[in-house]
Amino acid sequence: MNAVNESIATKCTAVTKRGTLFRAKPTANGLCPMHSQPGLAAELGRRGGAKNRHYFPVGAEKKLDPPATAADVQKILAEAMEDICGRRMGPKIGTTLGYLRAALLKAMELHQLERRIEALEQGERPRICRRE
């Protein structure tokens, strides 16, 4: 038996986009289970996707007041962590809140520095604002 016939006997007879034989083991009809049952791959993909879905109750949206201090930001993030662990919020939303937190704290810091510089330029003694 030559090498081509041996590879056909041990591999699925379906051809890939590259023109090579599919590497899965064949069943009695010469095709692997994925190719012998056309809807099987789609069904397995649907099942896998259903496991990763996050369902949240309708009306579970929260109204957030804009945070004014670093302590407010910390409180919002703590609540978000609690909601993620309790499966009331998706992890992607929590990640987004984390990125927004970094930008917001940086903006708060810059605003505080601008106020201090403005006070110095006007000849006033700057108030030192401490983070809460």
Buried (B, 14 or more C-beta within 10 A) or exposed (E): EEEEEEEBEEBBBBEEEEEEBBEBEBEEEBBBEBBBEEEEEEEEEEEEEEEEEEEEEEEEEEEEEEBEEBEBBBEBBEBBBEBBEEEBBBEEBBEEBEEBBEEBBEEBEEEBEEEBEEEEEEEEEBEEEEEE
